[in-house]
Amino acid sequence: MVIDLPGITLRPAQDADLNQVVSLERLCFAPTQSDADIQQAWFSQGLNRPGRQQMLALDAASGEAIGTYAQLDLQIFLEGQDLPAKGIAGLAVAPHRRGQRVARFLIEQSLKAFQAAGQQGNGSPVPLVMLYPFRHAFYRRLGWAWVGRVHQYAVAPESIPAYPERHNVVPYQAETHEQALYDTYLRSASRHNGWLRRQVLQWEMRLRPEPGKVIYCYEEAGKLLGYVILQFGQTGDRCTTVSILEWVAVNVDAYRGILGFLSSLRDQVSTIFWNTYPEDPFPHLLEEQRQAHTHAPLFSIVPPFGQIGGGFMWRLVDLAAAFRLRPVHAGPPFILTFQVRDPILGNQTITANFTAGRMHPVSQPVPAVVTTSIEHLTEMFCGMRRPTELLWTREIEFEGDRALLQRLEAAWQCIPPFCWDVF
């Protein structure tokens, strides 16, 4: 049920609102730091940037700022197509106004604005919205689906093969490598579901100098074919660790070169935290499938090996735009009707003709009907879950020829999304 909070207004933030926004963000995310620290670290170039609009919620009676968040303009790759999308970042509510449904109100208002942009011609359609949740359950109640997984393997460097391609790894030099780094990322991003078509804002955050953060590149004949961004750290007084913030390899030589380079750090580093997507062959290439420096069993006599992170969430907004843009696997044509429950934007019915590798919304419903929540529709849309699985667990309903549900599963089959960018 959509809520209404009389007396609260939501508007784009202006330069004069900087101090209030900084205070809200500090109290929510870094209360032990000063406002000056937060302003320098997060808003040194102002509240609003190209591709980023800060929003501010005010108590109409007092004029007090009680909540804020940023709207991001994104482009997300899915099956080779980059989808226009919005991101929601840094949602903060004043401590004395928490538990009063302010956060929900802000999210609902943003969704309605995104929906209206496409329906009323006030802007480009918004097929989907992405965010990193502070609680998955909170956003799931508003229609979001958990679709982003991260696998982290904590391994000893000596378990990583010392591939000879490591000799082609060199330190990153901005004046030499910067544009090639952008090009290499984009070349790889277009082949991976969930990666962003980065703008200046995302690149600034990714390449921003930080203590212990370094970049190494893989080159062949002067051409950059991969890179890895590392974060050095320590556990205790001696044991140095390395966390992989991002790795990109456009071919197997670059991939082997990056791994071989990490193997060569064994005299300095005790543990490599390899962060990656679930389909990465990394764990199969190791000599030992176990977590570094631990002997406690995880299950029976099975050693621990890594962790799974529950990451970002997606939510479909403009269903017609999302269906038109998403490529599907070619197969015999078929038509399905989707009856979608949406707690914020209202229930919707959409019928799609699957033909020639695309979905074409049509006006006439058909007897074959998938009844689903917007959350589960989003999961199926991006390949995170299969329609037959959701039917088996009774999370969706289906009426009609079961062969059509199998065709839907084949049409939407894809690797679930993954993203390096955090916001």
C-alpha angles and dihedrals in degrees: 000000000000113000130217123209109191114208097035121105126191121204141152111281119245132207090263089061094062097106093050093048092048091051093050093048092047094050091049103041110015111018094162092060128078127253088245091056092051093046092052095045100041109017106029089127096043136268099288127048133168104289094016129084120180115216125204131200117207136191100239094212099051102021088231118151109238104167144013143178139165127246113213128199107225140176114204125192118230121169091341094309120107109221121206108239144162128236127207115208140173099012104188130176124191110258094238091053098050118117090034096098094254094133092050091048091053093049093047092050092050092051092050090050091050091050093048092051091069099034099049099036092247092132144328119321115264109221095181146359127218132200144156107239128224084204123013092206093057094054094038089063087057094052104270122139127212104237106147120089128177123196116204122193117194103202140159113253091235089065090063115086114251094231113193091231086078088087089073093062115107135174116271116257114190096210091053106030109028100095092037089053090054091048094047092050093049092048089055096038093060089059096051129071115237099017115129128239089234124227128198090274094058093045092051090055093045097048098037109130114250132169110276095009117125138163129216126189134210113223136182120187089344093307119121110228102165146355143194129212113211134193115202117209143157137237107201122335101314118013108098117203134195123210119197108228094178140347129189127183124171093193140018094261091060091046093051090045092056092048092046090051091053090049090056090062092071095111092057106027129060100188136025115203101205108195114193150133120287095251094057110121090217098112092053092056096057125101092221124036095205140095116266119261099001132111101174110112119239097204123004102314095337113120121226114257110175148320138264118225123210100222139167131355132220130203128191114227112166101038097185092052092045092050093048094050102044115090116222133199112272117249141127109327118257140165128224134179119219120203104197127196111211119178094198110028097034133254115302139191120209128174119201132194109214107207140137094005096306142086117236117192111226131189102230116081119222132213093252103086133178111199111199146145119254087249094059092041088057091049092053093042093059098039096251093123135015124239092231090053092051091048091050092052089046092239091126133028129221134195121188141033109352089215088071091058088053089051090051090052091051093046094051097038110130143130109280117251126273128182135194094198119090123192 
